[in-house]
Amino acid sequence: MRGPRRIVVVLLAAGLALPVLRACRAAEPAAGEPVKDVVLAIHGGEGDLDQMKLDPKERAAIQKTLEQALEQGRKRMMAPGGTSLDGVEEAIRVMEDSGLFDAGKGTVLDHDGHASLDASIMEGKNRKAGAVAGVTLVKNPIRAARAVMEKSRHVLLVGRGADLFALQQGLTLVPPDYFLNPTNWKELQDAWKKEKKKDNPRFSKQTRHEPPGSRRKFGTVGAVALKDGVLAAGTSTGGLTNKLPGRVGDSPIIGAGTYAENATCAVSCTGIGEYFIRYAVAYDVSARMKYNKGVTARQAAHEVIQELKKVETEEAYDVRGVEGGLIVLDQHHTFTADYNATQMTRGYITNNGAPHVILFDEAPPK
Ligand code: ASP
């Protein structure tokens, strides 16, 4: 087919395709819009991601991993005897093993070039919780967090003790080089270079004030789930590139990065951890629902995220307002994600539907 006829056919095809594409897109809720009937939801961190610069292969791999996390998490949770904790643990394990996020295999490195990982998990019925911080040998920190919750009388184990506990519990340990790869090594070197400049008085004030650690496009991972009326939440991270050795962020801190209470909601956060600890962000969302009856999870999440943006951050952080995001699931299976950065990668699944993954929104939540 040639000439004008071909042009007409192409135009007709485009005319038909566009509404179809728009309709597909319209099926996705706008950022911040609540979604009903969700049994499991996940996030892969928030940040300043320019979708035009994302390598299509990487994009496809991330999409696939998030879909797998949702499908495998739901499968474990819906199996006979399965629980919402199983769903959260399994979804996070898949993301930890993918090497694509700042958690598990894909962790970032601290100032000394070491991986030190944090994770936590909580269930909303008895408010049982477990967490590990600064582990260096545990393949799946989320499993170690759950073991702390179920097999010890403690809530949080750190460093060598946490690694040892994981070993005693029969969890998989890996040599430290499991966590090393060209990507995190380059990120650390770039951060070192920036730091050198920072110490050099010839550089401008602006350049000298780098944040104490920098964050990636795809970052911390988290999950929230609901089965048989029991809410659960979990979060796992490698923290911030170039963080001081020994630094612990919000992800393993119950009430900061993770929280679950059956009467309110399950929450998993991502963002500059120091502020999430100081503002008890995950608990704050739950508390607003608990103490102001009638406040929905969506309203609570949105208020908290908007307030964080207005916080007067210290000069050392080199950012205006606290950047971050969170996912929240309530007792009615209603899921909401909210964030104040450019993007937050996330996904959700219902009892029998296909997984929905959102890598980019047209606009952040309003
Ligand atoms: N909240 C994590 C931390 O501060 C980082 C992140 O979510 O990107 O360790």
Residues whose N, C-alpha, C, O or C-beta is under 5 A from the ligand:
A	BS01	LIG	R215 G219 T220 T237 G239 L240 G249 D250 S251 C269 T270 G271 I272 G273 E274
